[in-house]
Amino acid sequence: QDEYIKDVMITEPNELFELKTRFRRAYQIRTCLSIDTKLTS
């Protein structure tokens, strides 16, 4: 697992899962997904 990513753009829901499994921290997350997509902690 990588320590952190500075900036990431999420365009597909499956990329959110990848973000959660690959990185411990993300400093800036940009997305064009619907607000209905839930971000879990």
C-alpha positions in Angstrom: 0.0 0.0 0.0 1.4 3.4 -1.0 1.6 6.1 1.7 -0.2 8.9 0.0 -1.3 10.6 -3.2 -1.2 14.3 -3.5 -4.0 14.8 -6.1 -6.5 12.4 -7.7 -9.3 12.7 -10.2 -12.1 10.1 -9.8 -14.3 9.7 -12.9 -15.7 6.2 -12.3 -17.2 4.7 -9.1 -14.7 1.8 -9.1 -11.8 4.2 -8.9 -13.0 5.2 -5.4 -12.6 1.6 -4.3 -9.1 1.6 -5.8 -8.2 4.8 -4.0 -9.3 3.3 -0.6 -7.3 0.1 -1.2 -4.1 1.6 -2.7 -3.4 4.8 -0.6 -3.6 5.6 3.1 -4.2 9.3 2.5 -5.3 11.6 -0.4 -4.7 15.3 0.0 -7.0 16.5 -2.8 -9.8 14.4 -4.4 -11.6 15.8 -7.4 -14.6 14.0 -8.9 -17.4 14.5 -11.4 -19.5 11.7 -9.8 -23.0 12.3 -8.7 -23.5 13.6 -5.1 -25.5 10.4 -4.5 -22.2 8.4 -4.5 -21.3 7.9 -0.8 -17.8 8.3 0.5 -17.2 6.0 3.3 -14.5 6.3 5.9 
